[in-house]
Every structure is written in structure tokens, then in C-alpha cells.
Amino acid sequence: MFENQPKGLFALALANTGERFGYYTMLAVFALFLRANYGLSPALAGTIYSAFLMLVYFFPLIGGIMADKFGFGRMVTTGIIIMFAGYLLLSVPLGGDTVALVVMLAALLLIGFGTGLFKGNLQVMVGDLYNDPQYKDKRDSGFSIFYMAINIGALFAPTAAIKIKEYAETSLGYSSNDAYHFSFAVACASLILSIAIYYVFRSTFRHTEGGSKKTKAAEAAPVEELSKEETKQRIVALCLVFAVVIFFWMAFHQNGLSLTYFADEFTANSASGVQAMCFNVWNLVAVVFIVYAGFSLFQSKTSKGKIISLIVIAAALAFLFFEYDGEKVVAVSAPIFQQFNPFYVVALTPVSMAIFGALAAKGKEPSAPRKIAYGMIVAAVAYALMAFGSFGLPMPQTEMGPDGNPVAVHVADVTPNLLISVYLVLTFGELLLSPMGISFVSKVAPPKYKGMMMGGWFVATAIGNQLVVVGGLLWGAVPLWVCWSVFLAVCLIAAVFMFAMMKRLEKVC
């Protein structure tokens, strides 16, 4: 899985892991923070949440255009500095008045713009590592590894957000609302780690940074020349893909909004037995070790490697055995459910790579556009599960809190297994769509417009993220099963469109 990959991949992936850990720590509690700190309605909190996600994924277009002119590396560094300023501002507890709201919005703007300079351009640099002929056939697997590394950071983020908030409340004596800011401050520390990794290992990817000062490797690399007609065909194909992924992200990023509302108001807030073990991130890490050691056991070519793999598996199983307590009841907080998606990504990446590797060996691997279409169908299945599981549930309810602001009421105790299962299905869809889509853009984008086209991928994501607000608008306005059916429908329609355009898309692959 990790063999024969360019060294720069691991450095760039780890730099991104640090940044993503901070981002997802903040995002895990952000929607709940908006409602608790400012007394916002689900719809208004959803509007701010979705607008922020839109900015985070819209600004890479501007960042890509700037990078095409000034260099990818320079924009990545600038982006980290601007993000740091935004997170630092967000971490200051200012209360819940109008001034605090304005400062919070300014912080979101800085974070969004900084992410725009960092995120897309880092991924262009990853793609350029595979312009070298010796790595040409490793592009899809490389982006799968890169995507897995992102989710390692995201895996620990919900637990970090909850534990740090609890520590600020119980040990430092901060109010519930002010304690949220300690979760936001984690992002500042993670960015320091990210920039340190970037510069320590810079020599492994410096040739991909671009800019006016080109390395010998970059000068020697051949530049692909395309005709105007071929350039047009590629851009059209990319725009068609962009149009489809809008609806995936609209549905997928409900994980931080309507699915979190569901976790908070309709899902049991305690668990026991095996189910309780799912809410301890270290148990999930043990499962990840078992999966990777299992693959190593069968793929290792030496007896030493097989023995080490067996030891790792045995140690992880022993850890899980001693962690199990059938009578122990653990509290389940709504944000913790967001750990399941990154856990599934990390655990299932080697599985998906093995499946597609076997299909490729037989000449039957689906094209990237076809994988994206399959991903849309899988996402539709996830929301079909949510709709089925929500039949008969009451409408969301609120009551006035002691501060005069409306507070959500916990009205049902649906088994946590519903959301755990839905996140599993959504992750299958994500693995088919997201890393493959990024790989497709890096491969198909005309050389002169790589930064802009990667930015276009993020603009599509931005539009989808803006449409996340639909979940907030539907929450409490329609029965829950109707809310989930809306996302089911848009995913199916997008899949049908994708299959209708398949010949045109596969022509440029």
C-alpha cells in the first residue's frame, strides 16, 4: 500500500493532517456552539455553519489562481499564517453579544481565506509528485493515502473537542459557553505542528512548489502541450464532475448540522457493552491497527514481517478484551458521532485500495467518473436508512432556557447504531467520490490551469456546503423522514446525470 510512493507524499500528507485536526476539532462543536452561545435558531445557526463551509471551499479558487502566478508553496505558507490568526481570534471568549458575534464572523472569514490558500494548493503539489513517469500509475493510490492521512487528524478531533471543553468547565471553572473556545484554540497548536512538518521535510517536495524560482527538477520536467479543443474538452468534463459533487457535499456535510441535531435531540445519550466501546477513540485506533496488521500479515514477504504483524494483532485484541466491560455505561455526546466517518476512512482505505488493485490487475477497475457515480448511489442508500429509521419519530422541540434563549429538547432515544451505520455507508460513498475526484482533477486539468481547476473542485464543494443550510431549514419544519428523503433524492438525481454523461467524461481519462 505504501510502497513505491514518492517521499514527498508522506510529508505533505502529515502537514495536512495537522491542519485538518484543528479544523475538525473546531467544526465538531461549532453548530452546537452557535446555538448555545448566541441563542440562534437551528435555521440561523445552519445558515452561518453552511456559509462558513462554503467560504472554506470557495476560497481555494482564488488561492489556485494566485498560486498559478506566485507559486503553490508560497500560498500554502501564507495560508497557514492567516488561518492561525483566525483561529486565535475565535479562541478568545467574548460572550454572546453583537460585538462577539461580529468578531466570530471576522475569524471565520480569516479561517476561510487561509484555508483557501492552503488546502487546494497543497493537493496540487501532491498531484505534481506523480508527473514523474515512475510514479504515474500510483496517482489514485497516492491520493487515497493522502485522504486517509487527512482523516487521521479528523478521527481524534471530536474526542479532543469534547475532552478539552469538559476540562475547561470542570477543572478551570469556565462556563459551558466559554469552554467552547478552548476547543477552538486547539487549532492554533495544530497549525504550528503543520508548518513545522512542512518545512522540516520540504526537500522531498520542493520541486512541486512552483513560483519564480524553479528547481532543476522542475525545469527539466516536460510540460504537456494541449490544443485549444482538447483543453476545452477537459475543462467541460471537469465542470460536469463539479456539478455532480455539489449534491454529494450538500448531503455529506449534514454530519455537522442536521445529523448532529439528530444525535443531540433524538439519539440515546448513553451506551453500554460493545456499543459503549465504539465511543472511545482508542478502541477505534486498536481496530485500525488490527486492519493494517492484517493486511501486512498477508502481504509481507518475510517471516519477520509476519511475526510483527501477528504481535500487533494480538496486542490490539488484548487491549480491546481488557477494555470491555459489559456493565459499564458511558455518556454519549452528540459531537462524538463525527469520529466515525474519519475512523471508517482510515480503516477502510486499505480495503478499498485492495479491491480496486485487484480489479486493476484484471483490467476491470472502474474509471474515476464511474466511481464518483457509484458514490452518489451509496450516499442515497445512507439517507434511505435515515428515512427508514426516522419513521414515527416526533417533530423536534425547543424550550426556553434560563437565559431566555431557546434550547433544544431531547425527545427520543433512538439507538446510536443508526447513526453509526449511516456514517459507515456515507463513508463508502466518500471513498468512491472524494479521493478519486481529486485524483481526476489533478490528472485531467490542463497544465496551465491546474491551480484554477483544483480551485474549481473546491468551488463545487463550496456550493454544496452552502446548500447544507437546507438541513437546517428543514429541521423542525417537516417530519424527519421527509428531511432525509430530500437528500436521498438529490443524490439519486446526481447519479443518473453522471451516468448520462459517462462517455464524455471517460473520453478524457
FENTAQUI-V320286 format. One record per residue. N is the residue number from 1. PSI is psi as a letter, one per 30 degrees, with the letter a starting at -180 (none if undefined). OMEGA is omega in radians with two decimals (* if undefined). Layout:
n->N psi->PSI omega->OMEGA
n->N psi->PSI omega->OMEGA
This chain:
n->1 psi->e omega->-3.09
n->2 psi->f omega->-3.06
n->3 psi->k omega->3.03
n->4 psi->g omega->3.03
n->5 psi->k omega->3.09
n->6 psi->k omega->-3.10
n->7 psi->e omega->-3.12
n->8 psi->f omega->3.14
n->9 psi->e omega->-3.04
n->10 psi->e omega->3.10
n->11 psi->e omega->3.14
n->12 psi->e omega->3.13
n->13 psi->e omega->-3.14
n->14 psi->e omega->3.08
n->15 psi->e omega->3.11
n->16 psi->e omega->3.13
n->17 psi->e omega->3.13
n->18 psi->e omega->-3.14
n->19 psi->e omega->-3.11
n->20 psi->e omega->3.09
n->21 psi->e omega->3.12
n->22 psi->e omega->-3.12
n->23 psi->e omega->-3.09
n->24 psi->f omega->3.01
n->25 psi->e omega->3.10
n->26 psi->e omega->-3.04
n->27 psi->f omega->-3.09
n->28 psi->e omega->-3.08
n->29 psi->g omega->-2.97
n->30 psi->e omega->-3.11
n->31 psi->e omega->3.10
n->32 psi->e omega->3.09
n->33 psi->e omega->-3.13
n->34 psi->e omega->-3.13
n->35 psi->e omega->-3.08
n->36 psi->e omega->-3.01
n->37 psi->e omega->-3.07
n->38 psi->f omega->3.13
n->39 psi->h omega->-3.08
n->40 psi->l omega->3.05
n->41 psi->l omega->3.09
n->42 psi->e omega->-3.11
n->43 psi->e omega->-3.12
n->44 psi->e omega->3.06
n->45 psi->e omega->3.10
n->46 psi->e omega->3.11
n->47 psi->e omega->3.12
n->48 psi->e omega->3.14
n->49 psi->e omega->-3.10
n->50 psi->e omega->3.11
n->51 psi->e omega->3.09
n->52 psi->e omega->3.10
n->53 psi->e omega->3.12
n->54 psi->e omega->3.14
n->55 psi->e omega->-3.13
n->56 psi->e omega->-3.08
n->57 psi->f omega->3.05
n->58 psi->e omega->-3.07
n->59 psi->f omega->3.04
n->60 psi->f omega->3.06
n->61 psi->e omega->3.10
n->62 psi->e omega->3.12
n->63 psi->e omega->3.11
n->64 psi->e omega->3.11
n->65 psi->e omega->3.12
n->66 psi->e omega->-3.13
n->67 psi->e omega->3.08
n->68 psi->f omega->-3.12
n->69 psi->e omega->-2.99
n->70 psi->f omega->3.14
n->71 psi->k omega->-3.08
n->72 psi->e omega->-3.11
n->73 psi->e omega->-3.13
n->74 psi->e omega->-3.14
n->75 psi->e omega->3.11
n->76 psi->e omega->3.14
n->77 psi->e omega->3.12
n->78 psi->e omega->-3.13
n->79 psi->e omega->3.13
n->80 psi->e omega->3.14
n->81 psi->e omega->-3.13
n->82 psi->e omega->3.08
n->83 psi->e omega->-3.14
n->84 psi->e omega->3.12
n->85 psi->e omega->3.14
n->86 psi->e omega->3.13
n->87 psi->e omega->3.12
n->88 psi->e omega->3.11
n->89 psi->e omega->-3.12
n->90 psi->f omega->-3.07
n->91 psi->f omega->-3.13
n->92 psi->j omega->3.13
n->93 psi->j omega->-3.09
n->94 psi->g omega->-3.12
n->95 psi->a omega->-3.06
n->96 psi->g omega->-3.14
n->97 psi->a omega->-3.07
n->98 psi->e omega->3.13
n->99 psi->e omega->3.12
n->100 psi->e omega->3.12
n->101 psi->e omega->3.13
n->102 psi->e omega->3.11
n->103 psi->e omega->3.12
n->104 psi->e omega->3.13
n->105 psi->e omega->3.08
n->106 psi->e omega->3.11
n->107 psi->e omega->3.12
n->108 psi->e omega->3.12
n->109 psi->e omega->3.11
n->110 psi->e omega->3.13
n->111 psi->e omega->3.14
n->112 psi->e omega->-3.11
n->113 psi->e omega->3.12
n->114 psi->e omega->3.09
n->115 psi->e omega->3.12
n->116 psi->e omega->3.10
n->117 psi->e omega->-3.02
n->118 psi->e omega->-2.84
n->119 psi->e omega->-3.08
n->120 psi->e omega->-3.09
n->121 psi->e omega->3.06
n->122 psi->e omega->-3.12
n->123 psi->e omega->3.02
n->124 psi->e omega->3.11
n->125 psi->e omega->3.07
n->126 psi->e omega->3.14
n->127 psi->e omega->-3.11
n->128 psi->f omega->3.04
n->129 psi->f omega->-3.05
n->130 psi->g omega->3.00
n->131 psi->f omega->3.06
n->132 psi->k omega->-3.08
n->133 psi->e omega->-3.10
n->134 psi->f omega->3.13
n->135 psi->g omega->-3.01
n->136 psi->e omega->-3.07
n->137 psi->g omega->-3.10
n->138 psi->g omega->-3.02
n->139 psi->e omega->-3.09
n->140 psi->e omega->3.14
n->141 psi->e omega->3.11
n->142 psi->e omega->3.12
n->143 psi->f omega->3.05
n->144 psi->e omega->3.09
n->145 psi->e omega->3.12
n->146 psi->e omega->-3.13
n->147 psi->e omega->3.09
n->148 psi->e omega->-3.13
n->149 psi->e omega->3.07
n->150 psi->e omega->-3.04
n->151 psi->f omega->2.99
n->152 psi->e omega->3.06
n->153 psi->e omega->-3.12
n->154 psi->f omega->-3.12
n->155 psi->e omega->-3.09
n->156 psi->f omega->-3.03
n->157 psi->e omega->-3.12
n->158 psi->e omega->3.11
n->159 psi->e omega->3.12
n->160 psi->e omega->-3.12
n->161 psi->e omega->-3.10
n->162 psi->e omega->-3.09
n->163 psi->e omega->-3.14
n->164 psi->e omega->3.09
n->165 psi->e omega->3.12
n->166 psi->e omega->3.12
n->167 psi->e omega->3.13
n->168 psi->e omega->-3.14
n->169 psi->e omega->-2.99
n->170 psi->e omega->-3.06
n->171 psi->e omega->-3.08
n->172 psi->f omega->3.04
n->173 psi->g omega->3.12
n->174 psi->l omega->3.08
n->175 psi->l omega->-3.11
n->176 psi->e omega->-3.10
n->177 psi->e omega->3.14
n->178 psi->f omega->-3.11
n->179 psi->f omega->3.11
n->180 psi->e omega->-3.05
n->181 psi->f omega->3.09
n->182 psi->e omega->3.06
n->183 psi->e omega->3.13
n->184 psi->e omega->-3.11
n->185 psi->f omega->3.12
n->186 psi->e omega->-3.10
n->187 psi->e omega->3.12
n->188 psi->e omega->-3.14
n->189 psi->e omega->-3.11
n->190 psi->e omega->3.11
n->191 psi->e omega->3.07
n->192 psi->e omega->3.09
n->193 psi->e omega->-3.10
n->194 psi->e omega->-3.12
n->195 psi->e omega->3.10
n->196 psi->e omega->3.11
n->197 psi->e omega->-3.11
n->198 psi->e omega->-3.04
n->199 psi->f omega->3.11
n->200 psi->e omega->-3.07
n->201 psi->g omega->-3.05
n->202 psi->e omega->-3.08
n->203 psi->f omega->-3.09
n->204 psi->f omega->-3.11
n->205 psi->g omega->-3.06
n->206 psi->e omega->-3.09
n->207 psi->f omega->3.13
n->208 psi->f omega->-3.02
n->209 psi->f omega->-3.14
n->210 psi->a omega->-3.13
n->211 psi->a omega->-3.05
n->212 psi->e omega->3.13
n->213 psi->j omega->-3.07
n->214 psi->k omega->3.09
n->215 psi->l omega->3.11
n->216 psi->e omega->3.14
n->217 psi->e omega->-3.14
n->218 psi->e omega->3.14
n->219 psi->e omega->-3.11
n->220 psi->f omega->-3.08
n->221 psi->k omega->3.14
n->222 psi->k omega->3.11
n->223 psi->k omega->-3.10
n->224 psi->k omega->3.11
n->225 psi->k omega->-3.14
n->226 psi->k omega->3.04
n->227 psi->l omega->3.12
n->228 psi->e omega->-3.12
n->229 psi->e omega->-3.14
n->230 psi->e omega->3.08
n->231 psi->e omega->3.13
n->232 psi->e omega->-3.14
n->233 psi->e omega->-3.12
n->234 psi->e omega->-3.13
n->235 psi->e omega->3.11
n->236 psi->e omega->3.13
n->237 psi->e omega->3.12
n->238 psi->e omega->3.14
n->239 psi->e omega->3.09
n->240 psi->e omega->3.09
n->241 psi->e omega->3.12
n->242 psi->e omega->-3.12
n->243 psi->e omega->-3.11
n->244 psi->e omega->-3.04
n->245 psi->f omega->3.04
n->246 psi->e omega->-3.03
n->247 psi->f omega->3.04
n->248 psi->e omega->-3.09
n->249 psi->e omega->3.03
n->250 psi->e omega->-3.13
n->251 psi->e omega->-3.03
n->252 psi->e omega->-3.04
n->253 psi->g omega->2.90
n->254 psi->f omega->-3.14
n->255 psi->e omega->3.12
n->256 psi->f omega->-3.09
n->257 psi->c omega->-3.02
n->258 psi->e omega->3.09
n->259 psi->e omega->3.04
n->260 psi->e omega->3.03
n->261 psi->e omega->3.14
n->262 psi->e omega->3.11
n->263 psi->e omega->-3.07
n->264 psi->e omega->-2.97
n->265 psi->f omega->-3.02
n->266 psi->f omega->-3.07
n->267 psi->k omega->3.14
n->268 psi->k omega->-3.09
n->269 psi->g omega->3.02
n->270 psi->l omega->3.13
n->271 psi->l omega->-3.13
n->272 psi->l omega->3.10
n->273 psi->b omega->-3.14
n->274 psi->e omega->3.14
n->275 psi->e omega->3.14
n->276 psi->e omega->-3.13
n->277 psi->f omega->-3.13
n->278 psi->f omega->-3.06
n->279 psi->g omega->3.01
n->280 psi->j omega->-3.03
n->281 psi->f omega->-3.12
n->282 psi->f omega->3.02
n->283 psi->e omega->3.10
n->284 psi->e omega->3.10
n->285 psi->e omega->3.10
n->286 psi->e omega->3.10
n->287 psi->e omega->3.10
n->288 psi->e omega->3.11
n->289 psi->e omega->3.13
n->290 psi->e omega->-3.13
n->291 psi->e omega->-3.07
n->292 psi->e omega->3.10
n->293 psi->e omega->3.08
n->294 psi->e omega->3.09
n->295 psi->e omega->3.13
n->296 psi->e omega->-3.14
n->297 psi->e omega->-3.09
n->298 psi->f omega->-3.09
n->299 psi->f omega->-3.10
n->300 psi->k omega->-3.11
n->301 psi->f omega->-3.12
n->302 psi->l omega->3.11
n->303 psi->e omega->3.11
n->304 psi->e omega->3.13
n->305 psi->e omega->3.13
n->306 psi->e omega->3.13
n->307 psi->e omega->3.12
n->308 psi->e omega->3.12
n->309 psi->e omega->3.12
n->310 psi->e omega->3.12
n->311 psi->e omega->3.13
n->312 psi->e omega->3.12
n->313 psi->e omega->-3.13
n->314 psi->e omega->-3.14
n->315 psi->e omega->-3.14
n->316 psi->e omega->3.11
n->317 psi->e omega->3.10
n->318 psi->e omega->3.11
n->319 psi->e omega->3.14
n->320 psi->e omega->3.14
n->321 psi->e omega->-3.12
n->322 psi->f omega->3.11
n->323 psi->f omega->-3.06
n->324 psi->k omega->3.05
n->325 psi->j omega->-3.04
n->326 psi->f omega->-3.10
n->327 psi->f omega->-3.09
n->328 psi->k omega->3.08
n->329 psi->k omega->-3.14
n->330 psi->k omega->3.07
n->331 psi->k omega->-3.14
n->332 psi->j omega->3.12
n->333 psi->k omega->-3.05
n->334 psi->e omega->-3.10
n->335 psi->f omega->-3.04
n->336 psi->f omega->-3.14
n->337 psi->f omega->-3.13
n->338 psi->f omega->3.07
n->339 psi->f omega->-3.03
n->340 psi->e omega->3.12
n->341 psi->e omega->3.10
n->342 psi->e omega->3.08
n->343 psi->e omega->3.14
n->344 psi->e omega->3.13
n->345 psi->e omega->-3.12
n->346 psi->e omega->-3.08
n->347 psi->e omega->-3.03
n->348 psi->f omega->-3.14
n->349 psi->e omega->3.11
n->350 psi->f omega->3.10
n->351 psi->e omega->-3.14
n->352 psi->e omega->3.12
n->353 psi->e omega->3.12
n->354 psi->e omega->3.14
n->355 psi->e omega->-3.11
n->356 psi->f omega->3.06
n->357 psi->e omega->3.11
n->358 psi->e omega->3.11
n->359 psi->e omega->3.13
n->360 psi->e omega->3.12
n->361 psi->f omega->3.12
n->362 psi->g omega->-3.13
n->363 psi->g omega->-3.08
n->364 psi->g omega->-3.13
n->365 psi->k omega->3.12
n->366 psi->l omega->3.07
n->367 psi->l omega->3.13
n->368 psi->e omega->3.10
n->369 psi->e omega->-3.14
n->370 psi->e omega->3.06
n->371 psi->e omega->3.13
n->372 psi->e omega->3.12
n->373 psi->e omega->3.09
n->374 psi->e omega->3.13
n->375 psi->e omega->3.11
n->376 psi->e omega->3.12
n->377 psi->e omega->3.14
n->378 psi->e omega->3.10
n->379 psi->e omega->3.10
n->380 psi->e omega->3.11
n->381 psi->e omega->-3.14
n->382 psi->e omega->-3.12
n->383 psi->f omega->2.98
n->384 psi->e omega->3.07
n->385 psi->e omega->3.13
n->386 psi->e omega->3.14
n->387 psi->e omega->3.13
n->388 psi->e omega->-3.11
n->389 psi->f omega->-3.09
n->390 psi->f omega->3.11
n->391 psi->k omega->3.08
n->392 psi->f omega->3.13
n->393 psi->k omega->3.13
n->394 psi->l omega->3.07
n->395 psi->l omega->3.05
n->396 psi->k omega->-3.11
n->397 psi->l omega->3.07
n->398 psi->l omega->3.03
n->399 psi->l omega->-3.11
n->400 psi->k omega->3.11
n->401 psi->l omega->-3.13
n->402 psi->f omega->3.12
n->403 psi->g omega->3.11
n->404 psi->g omega->3.11
n->405 psi->k omega->3.12
n->406 psi->k omega->-3.13
n->407 psi->k omega->3.12
n->408 psi->k omega->-3.13
n->409 psi->k omega->3.07
n->410 psi->j omega->-2.98
n->411 psi->f omega->-3.14
n->412 psi->l omega->3.13
n->413 psi->i omega->3.09
n->414 psi->k omega->3.14
n->415 psi->k omega->3.08
n->416 psi->f omega->-3.11
n->417 psi->f omega->3.12
n->418 psi->e omega->-3.13
n->419 psi->e omega->3.10
n->420 psi->e omega->3.13
n->421 psi->e omega->-3.14
n->422 psi->e omega->3.11
n->423 psi->e omega->3.08
n->424 psi->e omega->-3.12
n->425 psi->e omega->3.11
n->426 psi->e omega->-3.14
n->427 psi->e omega->3.04
n->428 psi->e omega->3.11
n->429 psi->e omega->-3.14
n->430 psi->e omega->-3.13
n->431 psi->f omega->3.08
n->432 psi->f omega->-2.99
n->433 psi->e omega->-2.92
n->434 psi->e omega->-3.14
n->435 psi->e omega->3.12
n->436 psi->e omega->3.11
n->437 psi->e omega->3.11
n->438 psi->e omega->3.09
n->439 psi->e omega->3.14
n->440 psi->e omega->3.14
n->441 psi->e omega->-3.11
n->442 psi->f omega->-3.12
n->443 psi->e omega->-2.98
n->444 psi->f omega->-3.06
n->445 psi->k omega->3.06
n->446 psi->k omega->-3.04
n->447 psi->e omega->-3.10
n->448 psi->f omega->-3.05
n->449 psi->g omega->-3.09
n->450 psi->e omega->3.14
n->451 psi->e omega->-3.12
n->452 psi->e omega->-3.11
n->453 psi->e omega->3.03
n->454 psi->e omega->3.04
n->455 psi->e omega->3.10
n->456 psi->e omega->3.06
n->457 psi->e omega->-3.12
n->458 psi->f omega->3.05
n->459 psi->e omega->3.07
n->460 psi->e omega->3.08
n->461 psi->e omega->3.14
n->462 psi->e omega->3.13
n->463 psi->e omega->3.09
n->464 psi->e omega->3.13
n->465 psi->e omega->3.06
n->466 psi->e omega->3.13
n->467 psi->f omega->3.04
n->468 psi->f omega->-3.14
n->469 psi->f omega->3.11
n->470 psi->e omega->3.12
n->471 psi->e omega->3.10
n->472 psi->e omega->3.14
n->473 psi->e omega->-3.14
n->474 psi->f omega->-3.06
n->475 psi->j omega->-3.14
n->476 psi->f omega->-3.14
n->477 psi->f omega->-3.14
n->478 psi->l omega->3.04
n->479 psi->k omega->-3.06
n->480 psi->e omega->-3.10
n->481 psi->f omega->3.08
n->482 psi->e omega->3.11
n->483 psi->e omega->-3.12
n->484 psi->e omega->-3.14
n->485 psi->f omega->3.08
n->486 psi->e omega->-3.14
n->487 psi->e omega->3.05
n->488 psi->e omega->-3.07
n->489 psi->e omega->-3.09
n->490 psi->e omega->3.10
n->491 psi->e omega->3.12
n->492 psi->e omega->3.13
n->493 psi->e omega->3.12
n->494 psi->e omega->3.12
n->495 psi->e omega->3.12
n->496 psi->e omega->3.11
n->497 psi->e omega->-3.12
n->498 psi->e omega->3.12
n->499 psi->e omega->3.12
n->500 psi->e omega->-3.11
n->501 psi->g omega->-2.94
n->502 psi->e omega->-3.10
n->503 psi->e omega->3.14
n->504 psi->e omega->-3.11
n->505 psi->e omega->-3.11
n->506 psi->f omega->3.14
n->507 psi->e omega->-3.07
n->508 psi->f omega->-3.11
n->509 psi->none omega->*
